[in-house]
Amino acid sequence: MSFGETGVIMGSTVTVNNGQRLHYVDHGGAGPVVVLLHAFLMDTDMFAPQVAELGRDFRLITVDERGHGETPAAGPFDYWDVARDVLALLDELNIGRAAVVGTSQGGFVAMRMALLAPDRISALTLLGTSAAAEVAEIADNYRGLAKTWAAKGPAEQLLDTVATICLGDMPARDWKTKWRAVSGERLGRIMDTLVSRDGLLDRLGEVRCPVLVLHGSADVAYPVCRGAEIVESVPHAEPLVVVDGGAHFLSLTDAGAVNPHLRAFLTKHA
């Protein structure tokens, strides 16, 4: 962790598995460690509402997952690789156990971390995510979006489509600025990882830690039943929390409704 001239916490980069560089921000604090894992096309900034609300009581660590933000992806990868990246980061920081919060794609990674290293994960919070493989028709649509992005660039109409799926009615200007900088090659790589992921429902019974699942009723990427499947499949799940009108990237779009649940759950289990 380092600080800029203004006192703002700056990110750091470490080398983890097989030379993979990983960018992260350790926000400090003496409380229990909580790793925050962002959604597709997002980065560490996604969790600004949680850092502001929970940063005094927990040691929050945000991570740019492989192929996102300042973390590169030189070749093909899957979410098991990303889970190993984050576990290796915990090794670098001498952290034995941590709670993990994951939104959408971040939830894919969080669940895999809990399966790979159950003794190291104290609690999971999963928001707007799924343990199922991607539906074939939707996967084809997403691949088509990536091909259009590669061929014609991130046109405004395409960015509007992504913003609507991910953020609902939330203003997306700043995120669109970031998305315009994503090359077609990078988008294709991270999209292939997204749509070709394996399903986990038949393995969730192996998850040992307490689990909290939150899902928005207006999530247009994954219906609420995807969250319910996770609750039904893990042994130590809290009752499903459905946020009325909540969008897909729930921790960002509906932070006011989400943060009290996060605080209560992490205070008890982190």
C-alpha positions, -999 to +999 in steps of 0.1 A: +000+000+000+013+035-008+000+070-007+002+098-033+011+134-026-026+141-018-027+113+008-050+092-015-043+055-013-025+043-044-026+008-060+002-017-061+012-044-085+026-079-076+036-108-097+017-140-088+012-173-107+034-180-137+045-143-140+010-129-140+010-093-128-019-083-105-030-048-096-047-043-063-054-016-036-050-024+000-071+003+017-056-005+051-073-007+085-069-030+114-102-049+111-109-083+095-097-087+059-123-084+032-114-089-005-138-072-029-140-086-064-156-066-092-179-074-121-172-078-158-156-048-175-152-031-141-122-024-119-113-016-083-132+017-085-165-003-085-164-007-048-160+030-039-193+030-020-182+001+002-148+016+008-165+048+020-190+029+042-170+000+056-134+011+053-131+021+090-141-012+103-125-037+079-093-040+060-106-038+025-086-051-005-098-044-040-084-063-070-083-057-107-091-092-119-071-106-149-078-087-181-094-058-162-083-024-151-045-024-147-041-062-147-032-076-180-042-109-196-015-121-220-033-153-230-065-173-225-075-180-189-105-191-168-119-181-135-101-208-116-069-190-128-082-157-115-091-174-081-056-186-079-043-151-086-062-137-057-052-165-033-016-158-043-021-121-036-032-131+000+001-151+002+020-120-008+003-099+018+008-126+045-030-130+049-041-164+061-079-159+060-102-134+044-139-128+037-146-123+000-173-102-016-180-107-053-204-090-077-214-109-108-180-120-123-165-114-089-189-139-075-177-165-100-141-159-087-152-159-050-170-192-053-139-208-069-117-194-042-139-211-016-136-244-034-099-242-040-089-231-004-119-236+020-097-231+051-087-196+039-122-181+032-140-170+063-172-159+046-187-152+011-210-125+000-223-130-036-242-103-054-260-105-087-242-137-097-248-172-109-233-207-102-246-220-135-228-221-169-239-194-193-271-202-213-260-211-248-282-185-266-270-157-243-234-168-247-238-165-285-253-130-281-224-119-260-199-133-285-216-114-312-213-082-291-176-088-287-172-094-325-190-061-332-168-043-306-136-057-323-148-049-358-163-014-353-150-003-319-171+006-288-198+026-306-222+046-284-251+023-290-230-007-280-219+011-248-255+020-240-265-017-243-237-027-219-246+000-195-283-009-194-275-046-188-250-039-161-260-006-144-297-003-152-307+034-149-275+045-131-256+072-150-227+055-168-207+083-183-175+077-163-177+039-169-183+044-206-151+065-207-132+035-193-149+011-216-139+030-247-103+023-239-108-015-239-095-030-272-114-055-292-087-081-285-090-076-247-128-076-248-128-108-268-105-125-244-124-116-212-157-123-229-146-158-239-137-164-203-172-152-192-193-172-216-173-204-215-171-208-177-180-241-161-210-245-138-206-250-101-240-260-088-230-296-083-200-285-062-214-258-039-221-284-012-183-283-006-184-247+004-178-246+042-181-210+051-212-188+058-226-174+026-248-143+020-265-139-014-281-107-026-299-103-059-317-074-076-353-079-086-345-059-118-313-078-127-316-083-165-285-105-168-293-132-142-328-137-128-334-140-091-336-178-094-299-179-100-293-164-066-318-188-051-300-218-066-269-208-048-287-204-014-303-238-019-269-255-028-245-242-001-248-257+034-244-225+054-264-199+035-283-170+049-318-164+035-317-149+000-319-111+001-338-096-029-333-059-034-364-044-049-356-028-082-319-036-078-298-038-110-272-063-120-241-046-106-259-044-073-231-034-050-226-002-071-260+006-083-279-001-050-252+005-024-275+021+000-296-011+002-266-034+001-242-019+026-263-025+057-265-062+048-228-064+041-219-047+074-241-070+095-229-102+078-192-093+078-193-081+113-206-115+123-186-138+101-155-120+086 
